[in-house]
Amino acid sequence: MIHYFRFAFVALFISSSLSAQGLLQKNNEVFTRQDSLRGSITKERAWWDVKYYHLDVKVNPSDSTITGSNTIRYQVLNAYNRMQIDLQNPMKIDKVVQDGKELKYQREGNTFFIELVAPQIKGAVKELKVFYSGQPKVAVNPPWDGGITWKKDHNGNPFIASSCQGLGASVWWPNKDHMYDEVENMLISVNVPGDLTNVSNGRLQSVKKLKDGTRTFNWYVANPINNYGVNINIGDYVSFSEKYAGEKGNLDCSYYVLRDNLAKAKKQFTEVPRMLKALEHWFGPYPFYEDSYKLVEAPYLGMEHQSSVTYGNDFKNGYKGRDLSGTGWGLKFDFIIIHEAGHEWFANNITYKDIADMWIHESFTNYSESLFVEYYYGKEAGFDYVKGVRKSIQNDKPIIGHYDVNSEGSGDMYYKGANMLHTLRQIVNNDEKWKAILRGLNSTFYHQTVTTKQIEDYLSTNVGLDLATFFNQYLRDTRILTLEYYFKDNSLTFRWTNCVANFNMPIKVTLNGTEKWLKPETNWKRESVTSENKELKIDTNFYVANINITE
């Protein structure tokens, strides 16, 4: 019979508003051709490699329109004459030009197929200019349901921003909207009314005042950047800056906030150097020294836009003043500053090729919160924090989503993913080795797009164990791994259950007051026990459940 039943976790439902910065999930598993066009590497995408964008746009607050062009420089990988460019309704392409000739194109939903006339010779570098216009989708609940946010600040000035992870950058500008192919560098030119400032990615090259009183801000991005990381932030901004003495030298840090919030920002944003020090310690150098670091106030909670992180956490510690871990440690830092900046390493430096592998972004970044806590408040505090967020794990569906249809997996990629990594750290059982593994990820996959397999293989190799069943259990299964055991006579009998086939993760326990490692498998195993008072306690840093069965 079951003597007692004790889980080392608590699972509660958490709404999208508490999922930090995740995306709205599809409630059904029915996918359309539009999903495939958006989410797969189509023939019309595969033959060319994007090298450079010049996004040149005019943002019109008076009628919520965007007009402009994107110059696309690309290299021909294989000769073909049909190119896919993505731009979502209700935006429209007005004209496409190559070599001075206007090209024909066909629209299919949010996809445009352009018929190229000039020979596309393998190895050649070509350019194409796409002119477009329209009223982009208004963000309903940014950043989870994204688009463009058109608001006003307390003084009545326009306050405008983009947010489009998952939904896709093509919601407001035409591009090759698939994560596998990052542009190598780009120029972002944004024209706005003359009393407003635009902040985008990279470094500000120039500000040009036009005869009509408007101003164009030119931002240059020197590093590869994913599409959803490209952003516009428009408002009555004031700025201040500092230099952070980091691992690669002085890092330029700039802060843009609404005029009335300058004093609050100067106090709250002292968190940034603390964040950089902690995360460089764990993950290696900030990946975009060439493009600087910016923190920009936005009319929504926040997003990890590369080198232009957006912020809307009300200048409070925690998650708008709340501790998501329930331990108290979550009020020791500003959640958005730490979490969104953590994405500079995992999302912007290391980027998933397919959104089904979004856990690569969110699991490591959620885990970075506990690493920040540990760096400043000690190992026990960091461990308490990551265990505290277990209350938000749902175990509703696999963390990995459906491939090739732009479909992310469960929101458990945040909290369960962080606890998976925390569990893996216990298996490594060597803090310096663990730190080297995390830093090695960012150097090995520096500025790359990756698959889950690549990350799994790297971790298996560097941990020194075959982790195939480990990742199958935590990423691809919803069952809660359980250690089943019982004492009989002078022996302890134990096994893994509620798990994938051939699961064999080692686990640290305290047996009759003595700490030791067990190596359970899915078949029963036995160890001798001499003590009359038989007691087994599982190390709570492992995200598992346990059942003691007494016959």
N, C-alpha and C positions, 0 to 999 in steps of 0.2 A: 504494500500500500504506500501511498505518498505520505510521508511524515511531515514534510514542510515544502513549500514552494516559494522560492525567493528569487526575484529578478534584480539584477544589478542596474536597472534603469527604470524610468517612468516614461511612458509614451502618452503624450497629449496632443490633441490637434492644435496646429498653429496656422493661422490665416496667412494669406499672401502679404498682408501688411506687416507681418512680423518676420518675414523671410529675408530680412536684410535688404537685398536688392535683387531678388530673383524675378522670374518672369511668370506671367500668367500661363497656366498649363492647360492644354487641351483636355477636355473631359472625355473625349471619345478617341478611338483609335482608327478612325476612318480618314484616310489621306487622299488628297486630290492630285490632279496633274499639276495644279499650281504649287502644291507642296513639293512635288518632285522637281519642278523647274527651279524653285527657290532653293531646295535642299541638296540637290545632287550635282555632280560634276558632269554636266551635259556635254555632248559633242561640240556644241557651240561655245562652250567655255574652255574645254580641255586643250584646244589647239594653240592658245595664246597665253602668255605670261605677262601680267600687268607690271609695269616698271615705275610709272610716274603718273600722278594726277595733278592737274591744276584746276581746282574747284574755284570758280569765280562767280559769286552770287550777289544778288541784291535782295536784302530782306526788307519787306515793306510792312511795318507794324499797322499802318492805317487800314489795310485790307487783308492782312494775314496771308500775303502771297510771297513766294520766292521765285525769282527769275534769274537766269544766268546760264552758265555752261560748265562743262567738264571736259578738259583736254586730256585724253587718255593716250599715254605712250606705252607700247607693248612690244614684246618680242615674239616672233612667230616660231612656235615649236614644231608645228606640222602644217603644211599648206592646206588652207581651207578658206572659204569665202563667205561664211555665214557666222556672225558674231552675236552672242547674247549679251544684252545690256538690260539691267533691271531698273525699273522706276515704277513705283506703286501708285495706283489710283488714289486720288483724282489728279495726280501730277501727270504731265504729258510731255513727250519729246516734240519739239517744234521743228528741228532740223538736225541732220547729221552730215558732217563734211569731212572728207579725206582728200588730200592732195588738191584742194581747191574745187572739188566736185561734190555736189550734193548727192547723197545716197538715198536709196529706197529702203524702207523698213516696214515690218509688219508687227502689229501689237497682238499679244495673246495674254490678256489679263494684266499682270504686273511685269510682264516680260516683253522686251522688244527684240526682234530678230532683224539684224541689219545686213543687207546684201552688199558686200564689198566688191568693188570693180577692179581696183588695182591688184596686180599679182601679189600674193602673200607668200613670199619665198622663205623657206625654213632658215632661221637664223637672223632674218632681217628685223630691224627695229622700226616700227611704224607709229604714226600718230593719227588720232581720230578726235574730232571735236563734236560734242553733243550739246545742243542748245535745248533748254527746257524751261517750263514755267508751270505755275499752278498754285493752288491752296493745299499745302500738305495736310495730311491727317493730323487732327488736333489730339494731343495726348490727353486721354481721359483720366488716367490714374498713373502718372509717371512716377518712377521709371518702369513700373510693371506693365502698364499698357501705354506704350510709348507713342512718339510722334513729336510734334512741336508744341511747346507750352507757350501760350500768348497771355501773359498776365501784366499787371501794373504793380509798381511798388507803392509804398504808403504815400509817396508824394505825387502819384499819378503818372510816373514815367513808365514807358514800356519796359517789361522784364521778360525776356524771351530766351528759351533754351531748347536744345534737342536732346532726346533720349530714345534709343531705338535698338537696344540689344534684343536679339530674338526676332523682333519684328523686322529688322533690317534697315541699314542705312539708306536703301533705295526708297524709304518712305519720304525722304526729302531731297535726295540728290542721285543722279544716275551713275551707276557703277557696276562692276562685276561683283555682285552681292553674294559672295560665298566665302567662308572663312579660310578655305584652304590656300588661297592666293592673296597674300598681303602685298600691298603696294610698297615699293622699296623706299620712296620718299615722296613728298607732295607739297604743293603750295596751296594755301587756303586763303582766298581773297574774299572778304565779306564787306559789302557796302551797307552802311546804316545811316539813319539820320544823324546830323552833325553833332547833336548834343548827347549822343550815346556812344558807348564803347563796346566793341566786340572782342571777346577772348576765345581763341581757338587753340589748337594743339601746336607744340613746338615753340619756336622763338619768333617774336615780333620783329619782322624785317623793316617795315615802314608803315607809316600812316599817311595817306594821301587825301588832301582836302580837295573836293571837286567844286566846280563853279556853281552847282545847284545847292551848295551848302552841306551836302552829305560827305561822309568820310569813308574811305576804304582801308581796312586793316589787313595787312598781308602777313600771314604766319607761315613759316617754313618748318616742315617736319623732316628731320634728317634721317630718322630711323624707320624701319618697317612699321606699319600701323594697320590694325584691323579696321574694317569698315565702320563698325558700330562705335569704335573709339574716336572717330572724327566727330568734333562737336562745334556748335556755335553757342555762345553765351553773350547775350546782349542786354545792357542795362546802364544805369547811371552809376558806373563803377568808380571807386577810388582804389588805389593800390598801395602796397608797401612790399618790401622785399628784404631778404637776408641771404647770406651765404652759409651753407652747411659744409663743414670740413668732413667729407666722407672718404670712403675707401678709394675712390678714384680722383680725389682732389676736391676742390671747391665746387659744390653744386649750387647753382642759382635757384633760389626758391622765391616765388612771387605769389602774392595773395591779392585777389580781386573780390571786393565786397561792395554791397550797396552803401551809398554815402553815409546813411544814418547808423550803419552797423560797424563803423571803423573801430571804435573803442572796444567793443565786445570782441571783434575779430583779433585785435592785437593781443588780447588776453588769452582767448581760446586757442589760437593758432600756434601758441608756444608748444603745443602738442606735436607739431610737425617734426622738429629736430629730434624729439624723443622717439617718435615713430621711426624715423630714418635710422637712428642709431640701433634700435632694437632689430629692425627687419634686415638691415645690412648685416648684422651679426649672424642672423639665422640663415638668410637667403643669399648673401653675397651682395655686391655693389648694386645700388639702384641702377636699373638697366638703361636709363635714358639721360645720362649726364649731358649729352650733346643737345638735347631738346629742353633741358631744365625741368623743374618741378613747379607746377602751379596748382593752387587750391582756389576754386572759383565758386562764389555763392551762386546758387541756382534756385529756381522756384519749385523745387521738388526735393526729395530726401537726399539724393546723391547717386553718382555713377562713376565708374572707373575709367573715364575717358583719358586716354594715354597722354601723360604729361600735362593734363588739363582736368584734373579730378574735380568733380562738382560736389558741392556741399550745401545741404539744407537741413542740418540737425539742430537748428535753433540755438547754436552756441552753447550747447549743454553737453555734459558727460552722459555716458550711456547711449541708449537708443532713444533719442528725444526724452532723455531723463529717466529711462527705464533700464534695468539690468536684465538682459535676456537670459543670463545664467542663473539668476536667483541666488547668487552667492555673495553679493556685495562687491565682488571684484569688477563687475561690469560697469560700475559707477566710478571707477578709477581712471577711465579714459573716455575720449570722445569716439564713439563707435564708428561713425562715418569716416573720420580722419584715418583711423587705423585700418578698418576693413577695406575701404575703397582704395587706399594707397597700397594695401597688400596686394591688390590686383595688378599693380604695376609689374610684379614678378610673375604672378599666375593669372593670366588672361592677356596681358599686353606683351610681356617678354615671352612666356610660354603660352601659346594660344591653341585651343582645340581646332582641329580641321573640320569637325562636324559637331553641331550643337548637342548631339546625343552624348558626347563626351564632356559635357559642361562641368562635370564633377572636377575635372582638372583645374578649372577656375575656382569653383566655389568651395570645394573641400579643403584645399590648401589654404585658401584665403580665410575661411572660417577658422581653421586651425591657427592661422597667424595671430588671431586675437589672443589665444591662450599663450602663445609664445611671447607676445608683447607683455602680458601680465607676468609671465615667468621671469622675463629679463629684468623687470623693475621690482617685482614683489616676491620673487622666490619660486622655486620649483613647485612647492605644495600649493601655492596660490594659483599658478598656471594650470596645474592638474585639476584643482577644484573647479576652475572656470570651465574647462572643456567637459568635465563630467556633469557640470550643472546644466549645460545646454541639452543634455540627453532628454530632458522633459519635453522637448519640442520634436523629437523623432516620431514619425508616424508609421514607418514600415508599411506604406500603402502600396507602393509599386517600386520596381527596380530603379536604382539611381541612374543607370545608363538607359538612354531613351532609344528611339527608333532612328536608324541611320537613313540618310539620303532624302529625308522629308522635312528637315528643319524642325525636329521634335526633341525637346529636352526630356530628361527623365524626371524622377521624383524630386520634390523639394528637400528630401532627405540628403541630397548632395551636400547641403550645408552641414547640418549637425551630425548626422550619421557618418558623413564623409570625414569630418574632423575627428570623430571618435574612432573611425577606422584607422586613420593615420596615428592617432594617439596609441591605439592598440599595437600597431606595427612598431612604434617606438619602444614599447615594452619588450617586444620580441627581440629587437636589436640589443636592448639592455646595455647601451653604451652611448652616453650623451654626446661625446665628441664625434663618434662615428655617425650618429644620427644627424648632427649639424652638418657634417661633411657630405652626407647624402643629400640633404636639402640644398646646400650650396652647389653641389655637383649637378643637381637637376638644372639649375639656372645657368650654369656654365656649359653643360653638355647640350642643352636645347636653347641656347641663347638666340633670341629673335627668330624662333622657328615656330611653325605650326605642326602639331603632333597629334597622334592617335593614342587612345587608351593603351593599346598594345605596347607602344614605345615606352610609356611611363611604367607599365607593369614590368616589362623586361628590364628596364633600368633598375627598378627597385629590387627585383629578384636577384639580379647580378650583384648589386652593391650591398644588399642585406646578407647575401650568401645563402639564401634558401629559395626553393621553388615555391613561389607564392601564388601559383595558378588557382588553387582551391580557395585560398584566402580572398583573392579579389572576386572570384566567382560568388563566394558567399556574401560579401559585403556590397558589391556593386551590382550583381545580377540576380540576387535572390532577396526576398522580403522576409524570410523566416528569421527568427531571432535565435542565433546560435546558442545552444544550451549544453552545459556540462552535466551529464547525468551520472550519479555515483551512489554507492552505498557501502557501509561497513558491515562486515560479517566475519565473526571470529577474529582472527589476527590479520585481516587483509582489508585493503581499500580497493574496490572495483569501480572502474570509471570508463566513460566513453563520450564522444561528441554525438549529439543528436540534433534534430531539427536543422539539418545542414545538407550541403551538397555532397555528392558521392566522394568518398576517399578523403574527406577533410581531415587534416592532421596538424593543426596549429598547436604549438607548445603553449603552456600557460603557467604563470607563477601563482602559487598558493601558499598558504600557511597551514601546515598539517601538524596538529597537536602542538602548536606553539613554535614550530620550526619552519622557516621559509624554505621552499624548494620548488623545483620545476617539475611539472607533469608533462608527459607527451601523449595525450589522448589521441585515439583514432576513432573511426566509426564502429570498430569492433571493440568489445569489452577488453580492458587491460587490467592487470592486478598488481598491487604493491603490498609488501608486508607492513603491518602496523603493530607496534609493540605496546603502545600506551593503552591503559584501560579507559581513559577519557578521550574518546575518539571525536575529533572535530576538524573540519576542513573549512577554510575561508579562502575564497578567491580574491586575488588582487583586484580591487575595484577599478583600476585603471584599464582593465580589459573590458571592452564592450561585449559582454556575454551575459547570459542568464545561467542559473544553476538549479538543479533539482536533487535533493537528497532523498533517496528511496530506502526505506527500512523495511525489510521483510518481516 
